Amino acid sequence: MQVSLTATGGLERRLEVAVPAQRVASEVEQRLKRLSRTARLKGFRPGKAPLPVVRRQFGEQVHAEVVGDLMRSSFAEAVSQQQLKPAGGPRIEPIALDPGSDLRYTAVFEVLPEVQVRSVEHFAIERPTAVVAESDIDAMIESMRRQRLTYVPVERPARATDRVTIDFDGRKDGQPFEGSEGRDVTFIVGAGRVLPEMDAAVQGAVPGDTRTATVHYPAEHASKALAGHTAEFSITLKKVEEETLPAVDAEFLRAFGVEDGEVATLRAEVRKSMERELDTLVRNRLRVQVMDALYRDNPFDVPRALVDEAIQRLQLEAAQRMGIRDANQLPQREVFEPAARRRVALGMLMAEIVRAQNLQVDRARVESRLDDLAASYPEPEQARRAYLQNADAMRQIESAALEDQVVDWVLERAKIADRPMSFKELTGFGQNPTES
């Protein structure tokens, strides 16, 4: 077998392979002989047809099968001979396939790059440090109370955070229009869920009052019928309700799984949960910095074939998140390319660290991840067994555990500077009005 290798630029390689005609003919002959032992041909008993008859009947088909098989096997031999590591399947370009002649073809493919990880000792990593203060626990319990707030009717002027019920009628150029009428519409004052002019009109009003709100629709408004126009709304306030937070009593505690009715127990559980959240956030921030540094400091070409596969996975993940079933609704492939290149490169870099440092999967980490995943299900033990019986799921868990080990390996060698932060700064807790 003759092999000619050409580098055509970047990671692409071009192999021209020639398989001797004698090898092709020999393989065709062997297959025809095997086939003659079982072939059913008209006028002959099964397996009794003469070889020339079998050759006339099946020769062309068998030759095509042999050519296909030899191209696959000879390509594997050629890349082994040339000590190449293909990044994906080749694009085969036939040159000569005719019976009686050498089988000649060209295989175009990409090879895996040589990956070398530079020293990580100079990586500057910032590690957030925070503690859960008693005031943070107070704020979290207040947020938990807000999850169960109720509204009670009041006879006073409406103000921010109240829930109001209104009727309204709108007119544009003296005429009603689509969406201009509403009955028993409820909203929270100041929450930004209705037109600002309507929101402002009800503030200070008491049940039974009727107010007028003038709304100037901008020229770029989504409704062409309203864009650039002015409408007047007559708003009747029917009900005002103020929010009432539940007391932190036995019933409240039981709602959050505290059966002994002790506030101290709730606070202890809240602290544990918040500290777990802190640990996870710190870990994630460190991981992102490690990945950013590895990707930044170790540039290399990545195979187009692997990038295309990563783009397809990212598109599928996006479709699942967005609930898209029609592939035509997905963003264009180009949107995903930078993330796909990063994913492929980081996968190669981490694989090289695992190989070079002879890292083995830490079974304790795998068990810990498995326990965390199972704990999120109503029946943890049942979920755990299901994961253990799913080979693909377990491989993903093991891969994640090994990735954690790579991050730890880098962190052990990098320059780490602690940055003190508060719980609120690190988590963003309290920035959403519903959490305060």
C-alpha beads as a LAMMPS data file, in Angstrom:
LAMMPS data file: protein, C-alpha beads

436 atoms
435 bonds

1 atom types
1 bond types

-500.0 500.0 xlo xhi
-500.0 500.0 ylo yhi
-500.0 500.0 zlo zhi

Masses

1 110.0

Atoms # bond

1 1 1 0.000 0.000 0.000
2 1 1 1.391 3.390 -1.019
3 1 1 0.657 6.484 1.044
4 1 1 1.388 10.122 0.280
5 1 1 0.769 12.762 2.971
6 1 1 0.310 16.494 2.366
7 1 1 -0.361 19.247 4.920
8 1 1 -2.845 21.587 3.236
9 1 1 -2.890 24.293 5.911
10 1 1 -3.735 24.481 9.597
11 1 1 -4.794 21.099 10.934
12 1 1 -6.004 19.733 7.605
13 1 1 -4.156 16.797 6.045
14 1 1 -4.518 15.117 2.663
15 1 1 -3.655 11.435 2.301
16 1 1 -3.424 9.827 -1.116
17 1 1 -3.661 6.066 -0.752
18 1 1 -3.077 3.388 -3.363
19 1 1 -4.128 -0.192 -2.621
20 1 1 -2.619 -2.741 -5.058
21 1 1 -5.051 -4.244 -7.558
22 1 1 -3.917 -7.729 -6.466
23 1 1 -5.132 -7.085 -2.906
24 1 1 -8.482 -5.859 -4.178
25 1 1 -8.891 -8.812 -6.531
26 1 1 -7.870 -11.302 -3.832
27 1 1 -10.465 -9.948 -1.399
28 1 1 -13.164 -9.976 -4.092
29 1 1 -12.313 -13.573 -4.970
30 1 1 -12.456 -14.723 -1.332
31 1 1 -15.847 -13.149 -0.821
32 1 1 -17.247 -14.610 -4.006
33 1 1 -16.105 -18.072 -2.928
34 1 1 -17.781 -17.662 0.440
35 1 1 -20.908 -16.372 -1.242
36 1 1 -20.995 -19.318 -3.692
37 1 1 -21.456 -21.726 -0.772
38 1 1 -24.815 -20.165 0.152
39 1 1 -26.005 -18.314 -2.962
40 1 1 -29.444 -19.202 -4.319
41 1 1 -29.505 -18.891 -8.096
42 1 1 -32.214 -19.970 -10.476
43 1 1 -31.445 -23.388 -11.967
44 1 1 -29.005 -24.394 -9.221
45 1 1 -29.406 -25.909 -5.802
46 1 1 -28.422 -23.612 -2.895
47 1 1 -24.645 -23.379 -2.708
48 1 1 -24.099 -25.375 -5.936
49 1 1 -23.848 -22.571 -8.496
50 1 1 -20.453 -22.489 -10.283
51 1 1 -18.112 -19.694 -9.279
52 1 1 -18.150 -18.050 -12.751
53 1 1 -21.944 -17.843 -12.555
54 1 1 -21.762 -16.346 -9.072
55 1 1 -19.137 -13.889 -10.345
56 1 1 -21.347 -12.766 -13.220
57 1 1 -24.338 -12.351 -10.880
58 1 1 -22.684 -10.718 -7.870
59 1 1 -19.239 -9.605 -9.008
60 1 1 -20.039 -5.913 -9.392
61 1 1 -21.838 -5.729 -6.030
62 1 1 -19.068 -7.591 -4.200
63 1 1 -16.397 -5.403 -5.804
64 1 1 -18.198 -2.255 -4.604
65 1 1 -18.454 -3.675 -1.062
66 1 1 -14.761 -4.616 -1.051
67 1 1 -13.760 -1.157 -2.259
68 1 1 -15.770 0.487 0.526
69 1 1 -14.330 -1.810 3.192
70 1 1 -10.758 -1.441 1.893
71 1 1 -11.008 2.352 1.873
72 1 1 -12.011 2.277 5.544
73 1 1 -9.394 -0.275 6.623
74 1 1 -6.587 1.169 4.489
75 1 1 -7.295 4.657 5.824
76 1 1 -6.889 3.326 9.380
77 1 1 -3.621 1.635 8.345
78 1 1 -2.386 4.813 6.644
79 1 1 -2.995 7.142 9.596
80 1 1 -1.335 4.605 11.892
81 1 1 1.629 4.372 9.541
82 1 1 1.922 8.164 9.434
83 1 1 1.353 8.441 13.211
84 1 1 -1.609 10.767 12.763
85 1 1 -4.511 11.395 15.140
86 1 1 -7.606 12.270 13.089
87 1 1 -10.029 14.697 14.747
88 1 1 -12.957 13.234 12.836
89 1 1 -13.945 11.114 9.897
90 1 1 -12.282 11.798 6.524
91 1 1 -13.802 13.174 3.352
92 1 1 -13.080 10.503 0.752
93 1 1 -12.393 11.564 -2.839
94 1 1 -12.150 8.515 -5.162
95 1 1 -9.486 8.568 -7.870
96 1 1 -9.567 5.038 -9.345
97 1 1 -12.094 2.342 -8.419
98 1 1 -12.308 0.186 -11.555
99 1 1 -11.811 -3.594 -11.287
100 1 1 -8.362 -4.710 -12.367
101 1 1 -6.660 -1.450 -11.380
102 1 1 -5.139 -0.201 -8.168
103 1 1 -7.675 1.254 -5.748
104 1 1 -6.682 4.900 -5.387
105 1 1 -8.371 7.589 -3.350
106 1 1 -7.691 10.742 -1.394
107 1 1 -8.759 11.236 2.234
108 1 1 -9.025 14.798 3.543
109 1 1 -9.324 15.236 7.305
110 1 1 -8.171 17.255 10.297
111 1 1 -5.734 16.051 12.925
112 1 1 -5.784 16.732 16.631
113 1 1 -3.362 19.506 17.571
114 1 1 -0.399 19.008 19.834
115 1 1 -1.569 20.521 23.127
116 1 1 0.951 21.764 25.665
117 1 1 -0.197 23.501 28.830
118 1 1 2.020 26.362 29.871
119 1 1 2.944 26.944 33.483
120 1 1 0.002 27.957 35.654
121 1 1 2.086 29.377 38.509
122 1 1 1.633 32.935 37.220
123 1 1 -2.177 32.761 37.113
124 1 1 -3.633 35.554 39.278
125 1 1 -6.834 34.261 40.849
126 1 1 -9.092 36.334 43.085
127 1 1 -10.913 34.313 45.740
128 1 1 -14.002 35.946 47.302
129 1 1 -14.277 35.440 51.032
130 1 1 -17.508 36.052 52.885
131 1 1 -19.307 34.949 56.027
132 1 1 -22.997 34.723 56.783
133 1 1 -23.808 37.421 59.341
134 1 1 -26.818 37.444 61.644
135 1 1 -28.186 40.372 59.627
136 1 1 -27.992 38.199 56.501
137 1 1 -30.057 35.526 58.226
138 1 1 -32.565 38.188 59.307
139 1 1 -32.850 39.362 55.699
140 1 1 -33.291 35.815 54.420
141 1 1 -36.050 35.060 56.913
142 1 1 -37.724 38.314 55.906
143 1 1 -37.537 37.128 52.298
144 1 1 -39.107 33.822 53.362
145 1 1 -41.928 35.765 55.027
146 1 1 -42.490 37.697 51.807
147 1 1 -42.934 34.403 49.974
148 1 1 -46.077 33.911 52.073
149 1 1 -47.393 37.439 52.311
150 1 1 -51.138 38.014 52.117
151 1 1 -53.265 41.091 51.348
152 1 1 -56.039 42.506 53.516
153 1 1 -58.540 45.230 52.490
154 1 1 -58.010 48.716 53.933
155 1 1 -59.981 51.953 53.786
156 1 1 -57.215 54.457 53.153
157 1 1 -55.459 56.076 50.167
158 1 1 -53.505 53.663 47.966
159 1 1 -49.736 53.764 48.191
160 1 1 -46.719 51.840 46.914
161 1 1 -46.749 48.060 47.579
162 1 1 -50.554 48.005 47.948
163 1 1 -52.587 45.697 45.741
164 1 1 -55.409 47.582 44.041
165 1 1 -58.407 46.524 41.984
166 1 1 -59.654 48.892 39.300
167 1 1 -62.042 49.273 36.382
168 1 1 -60.921 51.421 33.475
169 1 1 -62.242 52.756 30.178
170 1 1 -60.032 54.397 27.575
171 1 1 -60.752 56.709 24.657
172 1 1 -58.585 57.725 21.701
173 1 1 -60.007 60.590 19.676
174 1 1 -63.195 60.097 21.690
175 1 1 -63.572 56.467 20.666
176 1 1 -62.799 53.197 22.511
177 1 1 -60.069 51.018 21.052
178 1 1 -58.794 47.480 21.383
179 1 1 -57.666 46.882 24.968
180 1 1 -59.153 50.145 26.209
181 1 1 -61.517 48.504 28.682
182 1 1 -60.736 46.527 31.823
183 1 1 -62.786 45.203 34.723
184 1 1 -61.547 44.023 38.122
185 1 1 -57.921 44.474 37.068
186 1 1 -55.478 43.977 39.944
187 1 1 -51.876 45.113 40.233
188 1 1 -49.287 46.094 42.822
189 1 1 -48.803 49.826 43.050
190 1 1 -45.275 50.841 42.098
191 1 1 -44.328 47.429 40.716
192 1 1 -44.205 48.663 37.133
193 1 1 -46.757 46.160 35.828
194 1 1 -49.154 48.736 34.330
195 1 1 -48.807 51.972 32.404
196 1 1 -46.913 54.523 34.556
197 1 1 -49.735 57.045 34.172
198 1 1 -52.268 54.520 35.506
199 1 1 -49.971 53.630 38.368
200 1 1 -49.573 57.301 39.303
201 1 1 -53.329 57.960 39.015
202 1 1 -54.337 55.465 41.704
203 1 1 -51.758 56.569 44.245
204 1 1 -53.484 58.641 46.908
205 1 1 -56.961 57.552 45.768
206 1 1 -59.420 55.745 48.069
207 1 1 -61.935 53.057 47.088
208 1 1 -64.750 54.632 45.093
209 1 1 -62.601 57.435 43.629
210 1 1 -62.465 57.945 39.865
211 1 1 -59.297 59.389 38.371
212 1 1 -58.254 60.320 34.836
213 1 1 -54.937 59.278 33.323
214 1 1 -53.635 60.757 30.073
215 1 1 -51.302 58.407 28.227
216 1 1 -49.002 59.596 25.416
217 1 1 -47.951 56.577 23.357
218 1 1 -44.481 56.903 21.781
219 1 1 -44.065 56.772 18.030
220 1 1 -42.232 53.443 18.337
221 1 1 -45.049 51.789 20.309
222 1 1 -45.715 48.177 19.316
223 1 1 -49.338 48.912 18.409
224 1 1 -49.493 50.873 15.160
225 1 1 -53.014 52.033 16.052
226 1 1 -51.698 53.703 19.225
227 1 1 -48.176 54.740 18.178
228 1 1 -47.817 58.512 18.413
229 1 1 -51.358 58.989 19.781
230 1 1 -52.797 60.131 23.099
231 1 1 -55.499 58.313 25.042
232 1 1 -57.438 59.209 28.152
233 1 1 -58.398 56.581 30.702
234 1 1 -61.127 56.886 33.307
235 1 1 -60.022 54.761 36.276
236 1 1 -62.291 53.744 39.143
237 1 1 -60.525 52.416 42.238
238 1 1 -62.602 49.565 43.675
239 1 1 -60.382 48.049 46.333
240 1 1 -57.144 48.733 48.198
241 1 1 -55.320 45.925 49.987
242 1 1 -52.135 46.197 51.957
243 1 1 -49.584 43.454 52.248
244 1 1 -49.348 41.559 55.531
245 1 1 -46.382 39.378 56.380
246 1 1 -46.921 36.194 58.431
247 1 1 -45.608 35.975 61.957
248 1 1 -42.626 33.702 62.498
249 1 1 -44.718 31.260 64.522
250 1 1 -45.089 27.481 64.709
251 1 1 -47.214 27.350 61.553
252 1 1 -44.662 29.394 59.610
253 1 1 -41.803 27.224 60.874
254 1 1 -43.590 24.012 59.895
255 1 1 -44.109 25.388 56.385
256 1 1 -40.319 25.429 56.060
257 1 1 -39.791 21.979 57.560
258 1 1 -38.990 23.032 61.148
259 1 1 -41.073 20.600 63.159
260 1 1 -39.781 21.465 66.637
261 1 1 -41.241 24.993 66.354
262 1 1 -37.976 26.640 67.432
263 1 1 -36.840 29.810 65.687
264 1 1 -33.252 28.886 66.573
265 1 1 -33.618 25.714 64.525
266 1 1 -34.871 27.702 61.547
267 1 1 -31.977 30.133 61.826
268 1 1 -29.500 27.259 61.988
269 1 1 -30.985 25.650 58.871
270 1 1 -31.023 28.981 57.060
271 1 1 -27.363 29.538 57.966
272 1 1 -26.396 26.102 56.599
273 1 1 -28.242 26.762 53.363
274 1 1 -26.656 30.188 52.934
275 1 1 -23.182 28.843 53.676
276 1 1 -23.677 26.105 51.067
277 1 1 -24.707 28.807 48.599
278 1 1 -21.575 30.780 49.442
279 1 1 -19.350 27.740 48.947
280 1 1 -20.929 27.031 45.574
281 1 1 -20.605 30.631 44.401
282 1 1 -16.967 30.872 45.471
283 1 1 -16.206 27.579 43.770
284 1 1 -17.900 28.707 40.555
285 1 1 -16.039 32.016 40.505
286 1 1 -12.725 30.245 40.984
287 1 1 -13.570 27.751 38.250
288 1 1 -14.456 30.512 35.771
289 1 1 -11.173 32.311 36.468
290 1 1 -9.175 29.105 36.034
291 1 1 -10.891 28.314 32.720
292 1 1 -10.444 31.902 31.509
293 1 1 -6.730 31.794 32.317
294 1 1 -6.182 28.385 30.698
295 1 1 -7.972 29.460 27.527
296 1 1 -6.225 32.842 27.391
297 1 1 -2.693 31.583 27.943
298 1 1 -2.794 28.446 25.789
299 1 1 -3.970 29.435 22.306
300 1 1 -3.974 26.786 19.568
301 1 1 -5.981 25.796 16.514
302 1 1 -8.959 23.560 17.169
303 1 1 -10.383 21.138 14.592
304 1 1 -13.326 22.476 12.612
305 1 1 -15.075 19.115 12.896
306 1 1 -15.036 19.253 16.702
307 1 1 -16.200 22.867 16.696
308 1 1 -19.138 21.903 14.455
309 1 1 -20.103 19.128 16.874
310 1 1 -19.915 21.546 19.813
311 1 1 -22.092 24.071 17.946
312 1 1 -24.734 21.394 17.404
313 1 1 -24.718 20.542 21.115
314 1 1 -25.003 24.215 22.072
315 1 1 -27.896 24.655 19.650
316 1 1 -29.654 21.643 21.170
317 1 1 -29.107 22.990 24.683
318 1 1 -30.484 26.381 23.605
319 1 1 -33.521 24.730 22.055
320 1 1 -34.226 22.824 25.266
321 1 1 -33.885 25.972 27.409
322 1 1 -36.084 28.050 25.106
323 1 1 -38.635 25.313 24.424
324 1 1 -37.935 25.500 20.693
325 1 1 -38.908 22.529 18.555
326 1 1 -38.476 24.091 15.144
327 1 1 -34.760 24.174 14.265
328 1 1 -35.396 27.136 11.955
329 1 1 -36.163 29.295 15.007
330 1 1 -32.742 28.768 16.564
331 1 1 -30.107 31.525 16.416
332 1 1 -27.616 31.133 13.562
333 1 1 -24.641 28.806 14.014
334 1 1 -22.257 31.777 14.015
335 1 1 -23.740 32.937 17.326
336 1 1 -22.509 29.758 19.011
337 1 1 -19.074 29.536 17.380
338 1 1 -16.980 31.451 19.978
339 1 1 -18.452 29.400 22.840
340 1 1 -17.991 26.192 20.842
341 1 1 -14.316 26.940 20.149
342 1 1 -13.761 27.706 23.820
343 1 1 -15.505 24.497 24.883
344 1 1 -13.428 22.354 22.528
345 1 1 -10.140 24.026 23.469
346 1 1 -10.781 23.769 27.205
347 1 1 -11.737 20.125 26.829
348 1 1 -8.378 19.429 25.170
349 1 1 -6.453 21.462 27.733
350 1 1 -8.059 19.674 30.655
351 1 1 -7.525 16.293 28.990
352 1 1 -3.831 17.132 28.617
353 1 1 -3.555 18.100 32.311
354 1 1 -5.285 14.844 33.282
355 1 1 -2.857 12.883 31.089
356 1 1 0.299 14.757 32.065
357 1 1 -0.478 14.700 35.795
358 1 1 -1.925 11.166 35.723
359 1 1 -5.078 12.322 37.494
360 1 1 -7.543 9.567 38.385
361 1 1 -11.216 10.054 39.086
362 1 1 -11.741 10.687 42.802
363 1 1 -14.503 8.275 43.798
364 1 1 -15.321 10.332 46.894
365 1 1 -16.071 13.351 44.673
366 1 1 -18.254 11.199 42.452
367 1 1 -20.214 9.948 45.465
368 1 1 -20.607 13.492 46.789
369 1 1 -21.897 14.765 43.438
370 1 1 -24.239 11.805 43.180
371 1 1 -25.617 12.500 46.663
372 1 1 -26.170 16.183 45.823
373 1 1 -28.033 15.318 42.633
374 1 1 -30.186 12.682 44.313
375 1 1 -31.054 15.044 47.180
376 1 1 -32.900 17.332 44.734
377 1 1 -35.494 14.610 44.038
378 1 1 -38.533 13.724 46.185
379 1 1 -37.197 10.147 46.557
380 1 1 -33.402 10.532 46.885
381 1 1 -32.587 6.821 47.223
382 1 1 -34.668 5.923 44.200
383 1 1 -33.026 8.715 42.200
384 1 1 -29.586 7.552 43.321
385 1 1 -30.240 4.024 42.090
386 1 1 -31.498 5.383 38.777
387 1 1 -28.284 7.361 38.286
388 1 1 -26.136 4.347 39.163
389 1 1 -27.947 2.270 36.546
390 1 1 -27.473 4.935 33.844
391 1 1 -23.992 4.558 32.363
392 1 1 -24.150 7.850 30.418
393 1 1 -25.275 9.811 33.492
394 1 1 -22.493 8.310 35.598
395 1 1 -19.893 9.164 32.952
396 1 1 -21.078 12.776 33.062
397 1 1 -20.792 12.818 36.862
398 1 1 -17.307 11.311 36.707
399 1 1 -16.277 13.834 34.046
400 1 1 -17.501 16.713 36.235
401 1 1 -15.599 15.305 39.228
402 1 1 -12.417 15.030 37.149
403 1 1 -12.889 18.602 35.955
404 1 1 -13.067 19.691 39.613
405 1 1 -9.761 17.903 40.198
406 1 1 -8.158 19.801 37.302
407 1 1 -9.394 23.094 38.774
408 1 1 -7.954 22.133 42.157
409 1 1 -4.642 21.197 40.540
410 1 1 -4.420 24.671 38.980
411 1 1 -5.504 26.441 42.181
412 1 1 -2.804 24.647 44.173
413 1 1 -0.193 26.278 41.920
414 1 1 -1.736 29.639 41.010
415 1 1 -1.318 32.945 42.850
416 1 1 -4.487 33.416 44.873
417 1 1 -5.483 36.692 46.536
418 1 1 -8.440 36.773 48.906
419 1 1 -11.047 39.495 48.419
420 1 1 -13.310 40.040 51.450
421 1 1 -16.946 40.544 50.474
422 1 1 -20.300 40.573 52.204
423 1 1 -22.901 37.899 51.581
424 1 1 -25.014 40.441 49.689
425 1 1 -22.110 41.546 47.500
426 1 1 -21.212 37.989 46.576
427 1 1 -24.696 36.620 46.038
428 1 1 -26.594 39.711 44.901
429 1 1 -29.219 38.887 47.529
430 1 1 -31.540 41.798 48.184
431 1 1 -30.963 43.466 44.805
432 1 1 -34.341 42.177 43.616
433 1 1 -37.130 44.097 45.337
434 1 1 -39.006 40.851 45.996
435 1 1 -36.123 39.685 48.196
436 1 1 -36.078 42.702 50.478

Bonds

1 1 1 2
2 1 2 3
3 1 3 4
4 1 4 5
5 1 5 6
6 1 6 7
7 1 7 8
8 1 8 9
9 1 9 10
10 1 10 11
11 1 11 12
12 1 12 13
13 1 13 14
14 1 14 15
15 1 15 16
16 1 16 17
17 1 17 18
18 1 18 19
19 1 19 20
20 1 20 21
21 1 21 22
22 1 22 23
23 1 23 24
24 1 24 25
25 1 25 26
26 1 26 27
27 1 27 28
28 1 28 29
29 1 29 30
30 1 30 31
31 1 31 32
32 1 32 33
33 1 33 34
34 1 34 35
35 1 35 36
36 1 36 37
37 1 37 38
38 1 38 39
39 1 39 40
40 1 40 41
41 1 41 42
42 1 42 43
43 1 43 44
44 1 44 45
45 1 45 46
46 1 46 47
47 1 47 48
48 1 48 49
49 1 49 50
50 1 50 51
51 1 51 52
52 1 52 53
53 1 53 54
54 1 54 55
55 1 55 56
56 1 56 57
57 1 57 58
58 1 58 59
59 1 59 60
60 1 60 61
61 1 61 62
62 1 62 63
63 1 63 64
64 1 64 65
65 1 65 66
66 1 66 67
67 1 67 68
68 1 68 69
69 1 69 70
70 1 70 71
71 1 71 72
72 1 72 73
73 1 73 74
74 1 74 75
75 1 75 76
76 1 76 77
77 1 77 78
78 1 78 79
79 1 79 80
80 1 80 81
81 1 81 82
82 1 82 83
83 1 83 84
84 1 84 85
85 1 85 86
86 1 86 87
87 1 87 88
88 1 88 89
89 1 89 90
90 1 90 91
91 1 91 92
92 1 92 93
93 1 93 94
94 1 94 95
95 1 95 96
96 1 96 97
97 1 97 98
98 1 98 99
99 1 99 100
100 1 100 101
101 1 101 102
102 1 102 103
103 1 103 104
104 1 104 105
105 1 105 106
106 1 106 107
107 1 107 108
108 1 108 109
109 1 109 110
110 1 110 111
111 1 111 112
112 1 112 113
113 1 113 114
114 1 114 115
115 1 115 116
116 1 116 117
117 1 117 118
118 1 118 119
119 1 119 120
120 1 120 121
121 1 121 122
122 1 122 123
123 1 123 124
124 1 124 125
125 1 125 126
126 1 126 127
127 1 127 128
128 1 128 129
129 1 129 130
130 1 130 131
131 1 131 132
132 1 132 133
133 1 133 134
134 1 134 135
135 1 135 136
136 1 136 137
137 1 137 138
138 1 138 139
139 1 139 140
140 1 140 141
141 1 141 142
142 1 142 143
143 1 143 144
144 1 144 145
145 1 145 146
146 1 146 147
147 1 147 148
148 1 148 149
149 1 149 150
150 1 150 151
151 1 151 152
152 1 152 153
153 1 153 154
154 1 154 155
155 1 155 156
156 1 156 157
157 1 157 158
158 1 158 159
159 1 159 160
160 1 160 161
161 1 161 162
162 1 162 163
163 1 163 164
164 1 164 165
165 1 165 166
166 1 166 167
167 1 167 168
168 1 168 169
169 1 169 170
170 1 170 171
171 1 171 172
172 1 172 173
173 1 173 174
174 1 174 175
175 1 175 176
176 1 176 177
177 1 177 178
178 1 178 179
179 1 179 180
180 1 180 181
181 1 181 182
182 1 182 183
183 1 183 184
184 1 184 185
185 1 185 186
186 1 186 187
187 1 187 188
188 1 188 189
189 1 189 190
190 1 190 191
191 1 191 192
192 1 192 193
193 1 193 194
194 1 194 195
195 1 195 196
196 1 196 197
197 1 197 198
198 1 198 199
199 1 199 200
200 1 200 201
201 1 201 202
202 1 202 203
203 1 203 204
204 1 204 205
205 1 205 206
206 1 206 207
207 1 207 208
208 1 208 209
209 1 209 210
210 1 210 211
211 1 211 212
212 1 212 213
213 1 213 214
214 1 214 215
215 1 215 216
216 1 216 217
217 1 217 218
218 1 218 219
219 1 219 220
220 1 220 221
221 1 221 222
222 1 222 223
223 1 223 224
224 1 224 225
225 1 225 226
226 1 226 227
227 1 227 228
228 1 228 229
229 1 229 230
230 1 230 231
231 1 231 232
232 1 232 233
233 1 233 234
234 1 234 235
235 1 235 236
236 1 236 237
237 1 237 238
238 1 238 239
239 1 239 240
240 1 240 241
241 1 241 242
242 1 242 243
243 1 243 244
244 1 244 245
245 1 245 246
246 1 246 247
247 1 247 248
248 1 248 249
249 1 249 250
250 1 250 251
251 1 251 252
252 1 252 253
253 1 253 254
254 1 254 255
255 1 255 256
256 1 256 257
257 1 257 258
258 1 258 259
259 1 259 260
260 1 260 261
261 1 261 262
262 1 262 263
263 1 263 264
264 1 264 265
265 1 265 266
266 1 266 267
267 1 267 268
268 1 268 269
269 1 269 270
270 1 270 271
271 1 271 272
272 1 272 273
273 1 273 274
274 1 274 275
275 1 275 276
276 1 276 277
277 1 277 278
278 1 278 279
279 1 279 280
280 1 280 281
281 1 281 282
282 1 282 283
283 1 283 284
284 1 284 285
285 1 285 286
286 1 286 287
287 1 287 288
288 1 288 289
289 1 289 290
290 1 290 291
291 1 291 292
292 1 292 293
293 1 293 294
294 1 294 295
295 1 295 296
296 1 296 297
297 1 297 298
298 1 298 299
299 1 299 300
300 1 300 301
301 1 301 302
302 1 302 303
303 1 303 304
304 1 304 305
305 1 305 306
306 1 306 307
307 1 307 308
308 1 308 309
309 1 309 310
310 1 310 311
311 1 311 312
312 1 312 313
313 1 313 314
314 1 314 315
315 1 315 316
316 1 316 317
317 1 317 318
318 1 318 319
319 1 319 320
320 1 320 321
321 1 321 322
322 1 322 323
323 1 323 324
324 1 324 325
325 1 325 326
326 1 326 327
327 1 327 328
328 1 328 329
329 1 329 330
330 1 330 331
331 1 331 332
332 1 332 333
333 1 333 334
334 1 334 335
335 1 335 336
336 1 336 337
337 1 337 338
338 1 338 339
339 1 339 340
340 1 340 341
341 1 341 342
342 1 342 343
343 1 343 344
344 1 344 345
345 1 345 346
346 1 346 347
347 1 347 348
348 1 348 349
349 1 349 350
350 1 350 351
351 1 351 352
352 1 352 353
353 1 353 354
354 1 354 355
355 1 355 356
356 1 356 357
357 1 357 358
358 1 358 359
359 1 359 360
360 1 360 361
361 1 361 362
362 1 362 363
363 1 363 364
364 1 364 365
365 1 365 366
366 1 366 367
367 1 367 368
368 1 368 369
369 1 369 370
370 1 370 371
371 1 371 372
372 1 372 373
373 1 373 374
374 1 374 375
375 1 375 376
376 1 376 377
377 1 377 378
378 1 378 379
379 1 379 380
380 1 380 381
381 1 381 382
382 1 382 383
383 1 383 384
384 1 384 385
385 1 385 386
386 1 386 387
387 1 387 388
388 1 388 389
389 1 389 390
390 1 390 391
391 1 391 392
392 1 392 393
393 1 393 394
394 1 394 395
395 1 395 396
396 1 396 397
397 1 397 398
398 1 398 399
399 1 399 400
400 1 400 401
401 1 401 402
402 1 402 403
403 1 403 404
404 1 404 405
405 1 405 406
406 1 406 407
407 1 407 408
408 1 408 409
409 1 409 410
410 1 410 411
411 1 411 412
412 1 412 413
413 1 413 414
414 1 414 415
415 1 415 416
416 1 416 417
417 1 417 418
418 1 418 419
419 1 419 420
420 1 420 421
421 1 421 422
422 1 422 423
423 1 423 424
424 1 424 425
425 1 425 426
426 1 426 427
427 1 427 428
428 1 428 429
429 1 429 430
430 1 430 431
431 1 431 432
432 1 432 433
433 1 433 434
434 1 434 435
435 1 435 436
